[in-house]
Amino acid sequence: MTKTHEHDRPHLEQADWDPVEAQEIIAPFVRLKGGLMEALHGLQQAFGYVPRQSYDVLADAFNLSRAEVYGVKSFYHDFRDAPAGHHVIEVCQAESCQAMGSRGLTTHVQKMLGIELGETSHDGHFTLKAVYCLGNCAVSPNITFDGKMHGRVTEDKFDKLMQRTAGLAKKGENA
Ligand code: FES
């Protein structure tokens, strides 16, 4: 599976970008404390990611430099640079999961998908993300697969999840 960093897919960004809509999303937050975060969340909700073109609009609205906007956006792992893949997998990297083998599991998942943490596969099928505690430490290591939590995940269990996903996709194609 070929991989791409999210910023290598400008065609997806440009297709979705709408400056008028972005202005409308940002406007209600401009005078609020913590408004920049709210605006970033609003943009991601509307576009599925935070379009690069929005940095200038945000900088103007909040009287910040583009670099400051970028700094805030990049500090929070939740904000994406491109639309997420069809399937989103999060692997917990926090202490309890690490103690129960999440590092090895992460390496396995990366190998299976052919992408690193924070990347989306070139075909747009998978996005792989790091998360820091899913609040499910008792059954570490944990992952989420399309928003569903899975505990005590072994390499084998992950492979089965992938097989099930591939099976469902095939069924969908044949339906
Ligand atoms: S450390 Fe992974 S769920 Fe808490």
Residues whose N, C-alpha, C, O or C-beta is under 5 A from the ligand:
A	BS01	FES	C92 A94 E95 S96 C97 C133 L134 G135 N136 C137 N142
